[in-house]
Structure formats: structure tokens, C-alpha cells
Amino acid sequence: MNDNPFEVLKLDPSATEEEIVRRAGQLRQTASEEELTAVRQAVQALTGRPEDRRLFALLTHPGAVHDWPELDRLEAAFRRPPQGAGREAVELPPLDLAEVAALLRPILLRELEDAPLALEPPAVKETPEEILRQTVEGVWAMLPFEPLA
């Protein structure tokens, strides 16, 4: 199963096992055989081991919205094409590929243009005492290699 069980059941990750089973029952009433298999697998995954359920909850998009009333109204309003709409095919002019290329070329060049990165000075975190300590360590490490040391 590739889909997240919470997304298959259209549930929030904070849903209880009772809500999962209730939602699966609702979906089973209208589901096709393929959807029914996905619902069964989702319920098994979410009512199984708690570790798996936590993982699926973490992988679920935060604040997921599964019901859009506006979208449902739009779909219901335009379920069929309007009555009396022109059924005859409209003849379209052929596509001029040279014109399309001329329109897209400047956009592509702007997109691919390398912008220089702004250089930022590194943050100085060493105090003067730390710099002195590192300098003394470096001199001390070089003493065995100095002939007159």
C-alpha cells in the first residue's frame, strides 16, 4: 500500500480507533472493490501496532482538509455540459512553434541566469583570549621543528 492510511480514510491523525472504524464503515458503503481493498488495508495499518500508527500520523500532512463544500457545489453545478452548447468542433489555427519558442526563450534565459551570491563575512566567535591561546598552541607545536628553539 503506497497511500497514507489517514489520507485513504480522509481522517485527521488525531482520530481514535473508534473514529477509524466508523469512517471505514461509511466508506465501505459506497466504495468500489479497489477502494474497498484500500480501506481494509488502511484500517489494518491504523489499528495494528501503535508504532506504525504514530509513523503514519507523522507522515500525514498537517491540517489536511478532506471535505471542500465549495468544490462539491461546483462539481454539482457543472456535472453536465450546458444545454445547447455548440456541439460542433471548432477549427483551431495550427500552432506556430517559432512564435512559441520566441515567447519562451526570454523567460528561460531569465530563469537560467546565474545570480551572484552575496558574500557574508563569517561571524567572529573567538574572543581575543581564545585567539591568543590558539597562537601560543601553534608556536608551542612548532618548537620541536625550529633549530634554535
ZITATA-V918830 format. One record per backbone hydrogen bond with DSSP energy under -1.0 kcal/mol. CO is the residue of the C=O (numbers start at 0). NH is the residue of the N-H. Records with the same first field share a line. If there is no record, write none. Layout:
# ZITATA-V918830
CO: NH  NH
This chain:
# ZITATA-V918830
3: 7
4: 8
5: 10
11: 14
15: 19
16: 20
17: 21
18: 22
19: 23
20: 24
21: 25
22: 26
23: 27
31: 35
32: 36
33: 37
34: 38
35: 39
36: 40
37: 41
38: 42
39: 43
40: 44
41: 45
42: 46
48: 52
49: 53
50: 54
51: 55
52: 56
53: 57
54: 58
60: 63
67: 71
68: 72
69: 73
70: 74
71: 75
72: 76
73: 77
81: 84
94: 96
95: 99
96: 100
97: 101
98: 102
99: 103
100: 104
103: 107
104: 108
105: 109
106: 110
107: 111
126: 130
127: 131
128: 132
129: 133
130: 134
131: 135
132: 136
133: 137
134: 138
135: 139
136: 140
137: 141
141: 144
142: 145
